[in-house]
């Protein structure tokens, strides 16, 4: 892979990570800390105030979903740039 393709690959990788980490920060910090009181006043989730739920469970579940999205998108990006995990014909012991 030439230098331009390598830069484009990493630019897109960093962009994806930035977007996903921003979403996680908004959910965990925003919904779980900053907006906890207004969310607690809105409704409850399974008998638990919504703000408390985001602080305790929602941010963790969001993080797991974002990991799955990252794996899915990086697999597609690797395929697009012809990157494979193992080199064909090379045996690793």
C-alpha positions as CSV (number, residue, x, y, z in Angstrom):
1,X,0.0,0.0,0.0
2,X,1.4,3.4,-1.0
3,X,1.8,6.3,1.4
4,X,-1.3,8.1,0.1
5,X,-3.5,5.1,0.6
6,X,-2.0,4.5,4.1
7,X,-2.8,8.1,5.1
8,X,-6.4,7.8,3.8
9,X,-6.9,4.5,5.6
10,X,-5.7,6.0,9.0
11,X,-7.6,9.3,8.4
12,X,-10.8,7.3,8.0
13,X,-10.0,5.1,10.9
14,X,-9.4,8.1,13.2
15,X,-12.5,9.8,11.9
16,X,-14.6,6.7,12.8
17,X,-13.0,6.4,16.2
18,X,-13.7,10.1,16.9
19,X,-17.3,9.8,15.9
20,X,-17.9,6.7,18.1
21,X,-16.0,8.1,21.1
22,X,-18.1,11.3,20.8
23,X,-21.3,9.3,20.9
24,X,-20.1,7.4,23.9
25,X,-19.0,10.6,25.7
26,X,-22.4,12.2,25.0
27,X,-24.3,9.2,26.3
28,X,-22.1,8.4,29.3
29,X,-21.1,11.9,30.4
30,X,-24.1,13.8,29.0
31,X,-27.0,11.5,29.8
32,X,-25.4,10.0,32.9
33,X,-24.1,13.1,34.6
34,X,-25.0,16.5,33.0
35,X,-28.6,15.8,32.1
36,X,-29.3,13.2,34.8
37,X,-31.8,15.4,36.7
38,X,-34.0,16.3,33.6
39,X,-33.9,12.7,32.5
40,X,-35.0,11.5,35.9
41,X,-38.0,13.8,35.7
42,X,-39.1,12.7,32.3
43,X,-39.9,9.0,32.8
44,X,-38.5,5.8,34.2
45,X,-37.0,2.8,32.5
46,X,-38.1,-0.5,33.9
47,X,-39.0,1.2,37.2
48,X,-35.6,3.0,37.4
49,X,-35.2,6.8,36.8
50,X,-33.9,7.2,33.2
51,X,-30.9,9.4,34.2
52,X,-29.8,6.8,36.7
53,X,-30.3,4.0,34.2
54,X,-28.0,5.8,31.7
55,X,-25.4,6.4,34.3
56,X,-25.4,2.7,35.4
57,X,-26.3,0.7,32.4
58,X,-27.0,2.8,29.3
59,X,-23.4,4.0,28.9
60,X,-22.0,0.4,29.2
61,X,-24.5,-1.0,26.7
62,X,-23.8,1.9,24.3
63,X,-20.1,1.3,24.6
64,X,-20.6,-2.4,23.7
65,X,-22.8,-1.4,20.7
66,X,-20.1,1.1,19.6
67,X,-17.4,-1.7,19.8
68,X,-19.6,-3.9,17.5
69,X,-20.1,-1.0,15.1
70,X,-16.3,-0.3,15.1
71,X,-15.5,-3.9,14.3
72,X,-18.1,-4.0,11.5
73,X,-16.9,-0.7,9.9
74,X,-13.2,-1.6,10.2
75,X,-13.8,-4.9,8.6
76,X,-15.4,-3.1,5.7
77,X,-12.6,-0.5,5.6
78,X,-9.9,-3.3,5.7
79,X,-11.7,-5.0,2.8
80,X,-11.9,-1.8,0.8
81,X,-8.1,-1.2,1.2
82,X,-7.2,-4.8,0.7
83,X,-5.9,-5.3,4.2
84,X,-5.9,-8.9,5.5
85,X,-5.2,-10.1,9.0
86,X,-2.8,-12.8,7.7
87,X,-0.6,-12.9,4.7
88,X,-1.4,-15.8,2.3
89,X,1.3,-18.4,2.1
90,X,2.9,-17.3,5.4
91,X,2.6,-19.7,8.3
92,X,2.8,-18.2,11.8
93,X,3.9,-20.6,14.6
